[in-house]
Amino acid sequence: MREEYTAETYPSFGKKYNGEKAIISLTSWRARINTVAKTIYSLIKQCPGFHVVLVLSEEEFPKMMDELPENLMLFVENELIEVLWVYKNYKSFKKVLVTMDKYRTIPIISADDDCIYTCNYAQMLYDAWEKHNDCVITIGTHIGWGFQWCRGPATLYYPNCFGKLGLYNFRNVNSFINDDAYLAALIKKFGIKIFG
């Protein structure tokens, strides 16, 4: 079996991180890869000053950049976003945790690939985090299985909030487990407070 990339070896194309205050991270898959550029355009337009990272799986796109649609490649070639590659297809788990693995000292803000963002939600989350920097900041929560989940279109995770446990154990999680449930379990395990 092929070895997975590490924080030091994830292939990366497009924009390089340049000291932005936080990173907006999203993932996509084959069924949405032709429309994800609309989401990315809304993020670039509505959330200036944030670094946008799209995490994709080489297992799902074996030709990597050569398989991406032209409208998405325009953002990469003009260095407006970073495309970060992981080998195995961890599905929705790669949205936050892979980016957090590479950028361990920077807040990570999640985004969904099927949303059009109409306001600077990233700045709202960041402003709240500056006042509550020991909390995960979210737009919406849900109570399920006896604990609070971060739900909705976006959540800010403070730098390295899950440590190595969260970053590496997800690679062994069964695919039927929801990534929101996994992140909620980590929040509970580490006693992390949720604000939102």
C-alpha positions in Angstrom: 0.0 0.0 0.0 1.2 3.5 -0.9 2.5 5.7 2.0 0.4 8.8 2.7 1.9 12.2 2.4 3.0 14.1 5.5 2.8 17.7 6.6 6.1 18.3 5.0 5.4 16.5 1.7 1.8 17.2 0.7 1.9 18.3 -3.0 0.7 21.9 -3.2 -0.1 24.1 -6.3 -1.1 27.7 -6.8 -0.9 30.4 -4.1 1.5 30.0 -1.2 0.6 31.0 2.3 1.7 34.5 2.9 1.0 35.4 6.5 -2.8 35.6 6.2 -4.6 35.7 9.5 -6.4 32.4 8.9 -7.0 29.7 6.3 -10.4 28.8 4.7 -10.3 25.1 3.9 -12.7 23.1 1.8 -12.6 19.9 -0.1 -14.6 18.6 -3.1 -15.1 15.4 -5.0 -15.7 14.2 -8.6 -19.4 14.9 -8.6 -18.9 18.6 -7.6 -15.4 19.4 -9.1 -17.0 21.2 -12.0 -19.0 23.5 -9.8 -16.7 24.1 -6.9 -15.2 27.2 -8.7 -18.5 29.0 -7.9 -18.0 28.4 -4.2 -14.3 29.4 -4.4 -15.2 32.6 -6.3 -17.7 33.6 -3.6 -15.0 32.9 -0.9 -12.4 35.1 -2.7 -14.9 37.9 -3.3 -16.5 37.9 0.2 -13.5 37.0 2.4 -10.5 39.1 1.4 -7.4 38.6 3.6 -7.8 34.9 4.1 -5.8 32.1 2.4 -8.1 29.6 0.6 -7.1 26.0 0.4 -8.9 23.3 -1.6 -7.9 19.8 -0.5 -8.2 17.0 -3.0 -7.4 13.3 -3.2 -4.9 11.9 -5.6 -6.7 8.5 -5.2 -9.8 10.1 -6.6 -8.0 12.3 -9.2 -5.0 10.2 -10.3 -3.8 12.8 -12.9 -4.1 15.4 -10.2 -4.0 18.9 -11.7 -4.5 17.6 -15.2 -8.0 16.4 -14.2 -9.2 19.7 -12.8 -11.7 21.9 -14.8 -10.5 25.0 -16.5 -12.6 27.4 -14.4 -10.9 26.0 -11.2 -7.4 26.0 -12.8 -7.8 29.8 -13.4 -7.8 30.3 -9.7 -4.7 28.1 -9.3 -2.8 29.6 -12.2 -3.5 33.2 -11.0 -2.4 32.2 -7.5 -5.7 33.0 -5.9 -6.0 29.7 -4.1 -3.8 26.8 -3.0 -4.7 23.2 -4.1 -3.3 20.8 -1.5 -3.2 17.1 -2.3 -3.5 14.1 0.0 -3.1 10.6 -1.5 -5.9 8.5 0.1 -9.5 9.6 -0.4 -10.5 10.5 3.2 -13.7 12.1 1.8 -15.0 14.9 4.0 -12.4 14.2 6.7 -9.7 15.9 4.6 -11.6 19.3 4.6 -10.2 20.4 8.0 -7.7 17.9 9.3 -5.2 17.7 6.3 -5.0 21.5 6.2 -4.6 21.6 10.0 -1.8 19.1 9.7 0.1 21.3 7.2 -0.7 24.6 8.9 -0.4 23.9 12.7 0.0 27.4 13.9 -2.8 29.1 12.0 -6.6 29.0 12.6 -8.5 26.8 10.1 -12.0 27.9 9.0 -14.1 25.3 7.2 -16.2 25.9 4.1 -18.6 23.7 2.2 -18.2 23.1 -1.5 -21.9 23.4 -2.2 -22.4 26.8 -0.7 -22.3 30.3 -2.2 -21.0 32.6 0.5 -22.7 36.0 0.5 -20.8 37.7 3.4 -17.4 37.7 5.1 -18.3 34.9 7.5 -14.6 34.1 7.9 -14.0 37.6 9.4 -17.0 37.2 11.7 -15.6 33.9 13.0 -12.1 35.3 13.3 -13.4 38.3 15.3 -15.2 36.1 17.7 -12.1 33.9 18.1 -10.0 36.9 19.0 -12.3 37.4 22.0 -12.6 33.6 22.8 -9.3 32.2 21.7 -9.7 29.0 23.8 -12.9 28.1 21.9 -13.8 26.5 18.6 -16.1 29.1 17.0 -19.1 28.1 14.9 -22.1 29.5 13.1 -24.4 26.7 14.3 -24.5 23.8 16.7 -26.5 20.7 17.1 -27.0 18.4 20.1 -26.6 14.7 19.3 -25.4 11.5 21.0 -25.3 13.4 24.2 -22.9 16.1 23.2 -22.7 19.4 21.2 -21.7 19.3 17.5 -20.5 22.1 15.3 -22.8 22.1 12.4 -23.8 24.5 9.6 -21.7 26.1 6.9 -18.6 27.0 8.8 -16.5 26.6 11.9 -13.1 28.1 13.0 -10.7 25.6 14.7 -7.9 27.3 16.6 -4.3 26.3 15.9 -3.5 22.6 16.5 -6.5 22.3 18.8 -6.6 18.5 18.4 -2.8 17.8 18.5 -1.5 14.7 16.8 -4.3 12.5 18.0 -6.9 14.1 15.8 -4.6 14.6 12.8 -3.5 11.0 12.6 -6.3 8.9 13.9 -8.8 10.1 11.3 -6.9 8.1 8.7 -8.1 4.9 10.4 -11.7 5.9 11.0 -14.3 3.8 9.1 -15.8 5.7 6.2 -19.4 5.4 7.6 -18.6 7.8 10.4 -19.5 11.4 9.8 -16.7 13.9 9.9 -18.8 16.3 12.0 -19.3 13.5 14.5 -15.6 12.7 14.6 -14.7 16.4 15.1 -17.4 16.6 17.8 -15.9 13.6 19.6 -12.4 15.2 19.5 -13.9 18.5 20.9 -15.5 16.5 23.7 -12.3 14.4 24.3 -10.1 17.4 24.7 -12.6 19.4 26.7 -12.7 22.2 24.1 -15.3 24.9 24.5 -17.6 25.8 21.6 -18.7 29.4 21.1 -21.4 30.1 18.6 
